Amino acid sequence: KAIISSTDDRYNLNLLSRTVLTCKFLRWGCNNLNGNKANQEHKDKHGNIKPVPMIWNPEVFFDVAVVNGRAWPVHNVVRNRYRLRLLNACDSRFLSLSAWAVPPETAPTSFADLFAAGEELPIWVLGTEQSLLPGGPAKILSTTDSKANMPGSVTKFTCGNEEPSVATSPHEGLLMMPGERYDAMIDFSVTKEKYENGFEVYLINTGPNEPFKTFDLVDQDDNGNRVPFDTVGQLMKFNVAAREVRDDSTPPEKLCFDENPGGVAVFSSDDVKFHREVFLKEEVTVGPDLGPFAAVLDNVYADAEEGKGWAKPITENIKLHHVEEWDVINISADSHPIHVHQVKFQIVKRCITGASCEEGDGVLPYETGWKDAAIAYPNVNGEGEPVEDDNGPVGFTTTIRMKFDIPGVYGEYSSSHEFHLT
């Protein structure tokens, strides 16, 4: 077996096409993003009015899917395996990606039409932002039975050996936060016997049309739709030709990568020189339909609604070449993208703050490569509100481990309320 130890194409994953897909959403026309002049000011928790520029919006969710600069594009492919470089370039929207094959000219107008007429093609994740996955790829299916709304699954393969699957929520596909990237693959040859005259594949999004909390809490309409299918539900379509084309690439389930992601060994707890707690907070706005005013970081829990912004003095002094472990404790009501500049890190674990958990808990198999971005989930109840005890929000902890080779900054990058803290 060939051991692939680099994302460099010289090591020859040998996939026919390398297509970069960047997905974002736009709104036609010139509109006030929130449609509310009250957005020009907000009151803090003490009732003090603070001026707010109109451009400051807590988050925005537009309604035109744009992939590689085109709205709802169509891409012609052949019956081969295609390598896709995926980037979620949305401002605030979390995406949940899956691929569905249907007969030509099916023209589904809803998720129900698509699921009834089609079959799901797995999305294979080969690598994360900074490396290939350790050992081999991960296979993602958003559901094991679309008609019965059954859970999805993520299955890791290591040099041809299939590991036990991890169950996910029904119709939870490849979950991507803003700014997150994945090296992925779709095999358009798997249905060649069923569709002799070619077929179409819809790349769809079942993520929310609102700030993301957890996938189980994504709102659904009376028909079970999480987002409108005709706007932000269908992202693009692949037309798969009927003709056969030789494919010399290795089937994904037989790929064998280095056991160290990208050939670089991960750090153990013994390597850690310092442990930090970083609290992720939202400054809450009091006003009609305004939502959170800003996201902030702090190194203390005290006063869960106020934290340190960009202009505050430096609080974290990190020694060069030290390995550190950070607990990013999200005490807000929403999931947030966390990005660490100029370093790569491993996601160690995720769990409710204060609970006992082991390394690997809460980390999906496709997140096990070297990363530079991670989802910080919240600890919320069934109503989507933060879980609290006598001291306030309990929080949810995402633990990351990294080595600081050069001076840098870290931050969170939903574009509407991005911040950085040196």
C-alpha positions in Angstrom: 0.0 0.0 0.0 1.2 3.5 -0.7 1.3 5.7 2.4 0.2 9.2 1.6 1.9 11.6 4.0 1.3 15.0 2.5 -1.4 17.1 0.8 1.1 17.7 -2.0 -0.4 16.2 -5.2 3.0 14.6 -5.9 1.9 11.9 -3.5 -0.8 11.2 -6.0 -4.3 10.9 -4.6 -4.8 10.7 -8.3 -8.3 12.1 -8.4 -9.5 13.2 -11.8 -10.6 16.8 -11.1 -9.6 19.3 -8.4 -12.4 21.8 -8.2 -12.4 24.5 -5.5 -15.9 25.3 -4.3 -16.4 28.4 -2.2 -20.0 29.0 -1.1 -21.5 32.2 0.1 -24.8 33.9 0.0 -25.9 37.2 -1.4 -29.1 39.2 -1.4 -30.3 40.9 -4.6 -31.2 44.5 -4.2 -30.2 47.2 -1.8 -31.8 46.6 1.6 -31.2 47.6 5.2 -29.8 44.3 6.5 -32.0 44.2 9.6 -34.7 46.6 8.3 -34.9 48.3 11.6 -33.7 51.9 12.4 -33.5 51.0 16.0 -30.2 49.3 15.0 -28.6 52.7 15.2 -28.5 52.5 18.9 -28.7 49.9 21.6 -29.1 49.7 25.4 -26.7 47.8 27.6 -27.9 45.8 30.6 -27.8 48.9 32.7 -30.1 50.8 30.4 -27.5 53.1 29.0 -27.9 54.0 25.3 -24.8 53.5 23.2 -24.5 54.7 19.6 -24.1 51.9 17.0 -23.2 52.4 13.4 -25.7 51.0 10.9 -23.1 48.7 9.5 -22.8 46.8 12.8 -25.2 43.9 12.5 -25.1 40.9 14.8 -25.2 38.5 11.9 -26.7 38.4 8.4 -28.4 35.6 6.4 -28.9 36.3 2.7 -30.9 34.3 0.2 -28.9 33.7 -3.0 -26.4 30.8 -3.0 -23.2 31.8 -4.8 -20.6 29.1 -5.6 -17.3 30.3 -7.2 -18.9 33.6 -8.1 -22.1 32.2 -9.7 -25.6 31.9 -8.3 -26.8 28.2 -8.2 -24.3 27.1 -10.8 -24.3 23.8 -12.9 -21.1 21.9 -13.4 -20.6 19.1 -16.0 -18.7 16.1 -14.7 -18.0 12.5 -15.9 -18.4 9.3 -14.0 -15.3 9.6 -11.9 -14.1 10.5 -8.5 -13.8 14.3 -8.0 -11.7 16.0 -5.4 -13.3 19.2 -4.0 -11.7 21.9 -2.0 -14.6 23.2 0.1 -14.7 26.6 1.8 -17.7 28.1 3.6 -17.3 31.8 2.7 -20.7 32.8 4.2 -20.8 35.7 6.6 -22.7 34.0 9.4 -24.3 30.9 8.0 -23.3 27.4 9.1 -23.7 24.9 6.2 -24.6 21.2 6.4 -23.6 19.6 3.1 -24.8 16.5 1.4 -25.1 15.2 -2.2 -28.1 13.6 -3.8 -28.3 11.8 -7.2 -31.6 11.9 -9.2 -32.6 10.9 -12.7 -32.2 13.6 -15.4 -34.8 16.3 -15.5 -36.3 15.4 -12.1 -36.3 19.1 -11.2 -37.1 18.7 -7.5 -38.8 21.7 -5.9 -38.5 20.6 -2.3 -36.3 18.5 0.0 -39.2 16.0 0.0 -39.1 15.7 -3.8 -35.3 15.2 -3.8 -35.3 12.6 -1.0 -38.1 10.7 -2.6 -36.6 10.6 -6.1 -32.9 10.3 -5.3 -30.2 8.5 -3.4 -27.4 10.0 -1.3 -23.8 10.0 -2.5 -21.3 10.0 0.4 -19.1 13.0 0.9 -15.6 11.7 1.7 -13.4 14.0 3.8 -9.7 13.6 3.0 -8.3 16.4 5.0 -8.8 19.5 7.1 -7.4 23.0 6.8 -3.8 22.0 7.6 -3.4 18.3 6.8 -4.8 15.0 5.6 -6.8 13.0 8.2 -4.8 10.4 10.1 -4.8 7.0 8.6 -7.4 7.6 5.9 -10.6 9.5 5.0 -14.0 9.8 6.7 -17.3 8.9 4.9 -20.3 11.1 5.7 -23.9 10.3 5.1 -26.6 12.7 6.3 -29.1 9.9 6.8 -29.3 6.1 6.6 -32.9 6.3 5.3 -34.2 9.7 4.0 -37.8 8.6 3.8 -37.8 7.5 7.5 -35.8 10.6 8.7 -33.2 8.3 10.2 -29.9 9.5 11.7 -26.8 10.1 9.6 -23.4 8.6 10.1 -19.7 9.4 9.9 -17.4 6.4 9.3 -13.6 6.6 9.5 -11.4 4.4 7.3 -7.8 3.6 8.2 -5.8 1.9 5.4 -8.8 -0.1 4.3 -10.1 -0.9 7.7 -13.5 0.4 8.6 -14.0 1.8 12.1 -17.3 1.9 14.0 -19.6 4.7 12.7 -20.5 7.8 14.7 -24.2 8.6 14.6 -25.3 12.2 13.7 -28.7 13.9 13.7 -31.0 13.2 10.7 -29.9 15.2 7.7 -26.8 16.5 9.4 -24.2 16.3 6.6 -20.7 17.8 6.5 -21.1 20.6 9.0 -19.0 23.7 8.1 -18.8 26.9 10.0 -17.9 30.2 8.3 -14.3 30.2 7.2 -13.9 26.4 7.6 -12.3 24.4 4.8 -12.2 20.7 3.9 -10.4 18.6 1.3 -13.3 16.4 0.1 -14.3 13.9 -2.6 -17.5 12.8 -4.3 -17.5 9.6 -6.4 -19.9 10.1 -9.3 -19.3 6.6 -10.6 -21.1 4.7 -7.8 -24.5 4.8 -9.5 -23.4 4.0 -13.1 -25.5 0.8 -13.3 -28.7 2.5 -12.1 -28.5 5.6 -14.3 -27.4 4.4 -17.8 -28.3 7.7 -19.4 -26.5 9.9 -16.9 -27.9 11.7 -13.9 -27.9 14.8 -11.8 -26.4 15.4 -8.4 -27.6 18.2 -6.1 -25.3 19.6 -3.5 -27.6 20.8 -0.8 -27.5 22.6 2.5 -29.7 21.5 5.5 -28.1 24.0 7.9 -30.2 26.7 9.6 -31.5 30.0 8.3 -30.5 31.6 11.5 -27.7 31.7 14.0 -26.5 28.1 14.6 -26.8 26.5 18.0 -26.7 22.7 17.6 -28.1 20.7 14.7 -30.9 19.2 16.9 -32.2 22.7 17.5 -32.4 23.8 13.8 -36.0 25.0 13.3 -38.1 23.2 10.8 -41.3 24.2 9.0 -44.5 22.1 8.8 -42.9 20.1 6.0 -39.7 19.3 7.9 -37.6 21.8 5.9 -34.9 23.7 7.7 -34.3 26.2 5.0 -36.1 27.1 1.7 -35.0 24.6 -0.8 -35.2 26.9 -3.8 -32.9 29.5 -2.3 -30.4 28.4 0.3 -31.3 24.7 0.3 -29.9 23.8 -3.1 -26.3 25.2 -3.6 -25.4 23.8 -7.0 -26.0 20.9 -9.4 -23.6 18.5 -11.2 -24.7 17.1 -14.6 -23.1 13.6 -14.7 -22.5 12.4 -18.3 -23.5 8.9 -19.4 -20.2 8.1 -21.0 -17.6 6.0 -19.2 -14.2 7.4 -18.5 -11.3 5.4 -17.2 -10.6 6.2 -13.5 -7.2 5.0 -12.2 -7.7 6.7 -8.8 -7.8 4.6 -5.6 -11.2 4.0 -4.1 -11.5 6.2 -1.0 -12.1 3.3 1.4 -8.7 1.8 0.5 -6.7 5.0 0.8 -3.9 4.8 3.4 -2.6 8.0 4.9 0.2 8.5 7.5 -1.1 7.8 11.0 0.2 11.2 12.0 -2.1 13.8 10.2 -0.1 15.3 7.3 3.0 13.4 8.6 3.2 15.7 11.7 2.7 14.0 15.1 0.0 15.4 17.4 0.9 16.7 20.8 0.2 14.7 24.0 -0.9 16.1 27.3 2.7 15.6 28.5 3.8 18.2 25.9 1.5 20.9 27.3 3.4 23.7 29.1 0.4 25.9 30.0 -3.3 25.6 30.2 -5.7 28.6 29.7 -9.4 29.3 29.9 -10.9 31.6 27.4 -14.6 32.7 27.9 -16.6 33.4 24.8 -19.5 35.9 25.5 -22.1 37.9 23.7 -22.9 41.5 24.7 -26.7 41.4 24.7 -28.7 44.1 23.1 -31.9 45.4 24.6 -34.2 46.3 21.8 -36.7 45.0 19.1 -35.3 42.1 17.1 -31.7 43.2 17.5 -30.2 40.1 19.1 -26.6 40.1 20.3 -24.7 43.3 19.8 -21.1 41.9 19.8 -19.1 38.8 20.6 -16.2 39.2 23.0 -13.5 37.2 24.7 -12.4 37.2 28.3 -10.0 35.3 30.5 -12.4 35.4 33.5 -16.0 34.2 33.9 -17.1 37.2 36.0 -20.0 39.2 34.4 -21.1 36.9 31.7 -22.4 39.7 29.5 -19.2 41.8 29.3 -15.8 40.9 28.0 -12.7 42.3 26.5 -12.7 43.7 23.0 -9.9 44.6 20.6 -9.0 47.9 22.3 -8.5 46.4 25.7 -5.0 45.8 27.1 -3.2 42.5 26.3 -4.0 39.9 28.9 -2.5 36.7 27.4 1.3 36.5 27.1 2.4 33.3 25.4 5.9 31.9 25.3 7.4 31.2 21.9 7.7 27.5 21.1 5.5 26.4 24.0 2.7 23.9 23.6 -0.5 25.2 25.2 -4.0 23.8 25.8 -6.9 26.2 25.7 -10.4 25.6 27.0 -12.6 27.8 24.9 -15.7 28.1 27.1 -18.8 29.3 25.2 -21.4 30.8 27.6 -23.4 32.4 24.9 -26.5 31.0 23.2 -25.0 30.3 19.8 -22.2 28.3 18.2 -19.2 30.5 17.2 -16.3 30.0 14.8 -12.9 30.1 16.5 -9.8 30.6 14.5 -6.2 30.7 15.8 -3.9 32.7 13.5 -0.5 31.4 12.3 -0.7 28.1 14.1 -2.3 24.7 13.5 -4.1 22.9 16.4 -5.8 19.7 17.2 -9.3 19.6 18.7 -8.8 17.6 21.8 -12.4 17.2 23.2 -15.7 19.0 23.6 -18.1 18.7 26.6 -20.3 20.6 29.0 -18.1 22.9 31.1 -17.2 21.2 34.4 -18.2 17.7 33.2 -15.7 14.8 33.0 -14.7 13.8 29.5 -11.9 12.1 27.7 -9.8 13.1 24.8 -11.7 12.6 21.6 -15.1 13.1 23.1 -17.3 15.4 21.0 -14.8 15.4 18.1 -16.2 14.0 14.8 -13.9 11.7 12.7 -13.5 14.3 10.0 -12.2 16.9 12.5 -9.1 14.8 13.5 -6.6 16.4 11.1 -4.6 19.5 11.9 -7.0 22.4 12.1 -6.9 26.2 12.3 -10.6 26.7 12.9 -13.1 25.0 15.2 -16.7 25.2 16.1 -17.3 26.3 19.7 -20.7 24.9 20.6 -23.0 26.4 23.3 -24.7 24.6 26.2 -28.4 25.4 25.6 -31.7 23.9 26.6 -34.5 22.7 24.3 -35.6 26.3 23.9 -32.2 27.4 22.7 -31.4 29.4 25.9 -28.1 29.0 27.8 -28.2 26.4 30.6 -27.6 28.1 33.9 -27.0 27.3 37.5 -26.9 29.5 40.6 -23.8 31.2 39.3 -25.0 31.9 35.7 -24.5 30.2 32.4 -22.8 26.8 32.6 -21.2 26.9 29.2 -19.7 24.3 26.8 -16.0 23.8 26.5 -14.0 23.1 23.3 -10.4 22.2 24.1 -7.7 22.8 21.6 -3.9 22.1 21.8 -1.2 23.9 19.7 2.4 25.0 19.6 3.1 28.7 19.1 6.0 28.8 16.6 5.7 32.5 15.8 4.1 35.5 17.4 0.4 35.6 16.6 -3.1 36.6 17.5 -6.3 34.6 17.9 -9.9 35.4 17.1 -13.4 34.5 16.1 -14.5 35.3 12.6 -18.1 35.5 11.9 -17.6 38.6 9.6 -20.5 40.6 11.2 -18.8 40.6 14.7 -15.2 39.6 14.1 -12.7 40.4 16.7 -9.0 39.6 17.4 -7.1 39.7 20.6 -3.3 39.8 20.7 
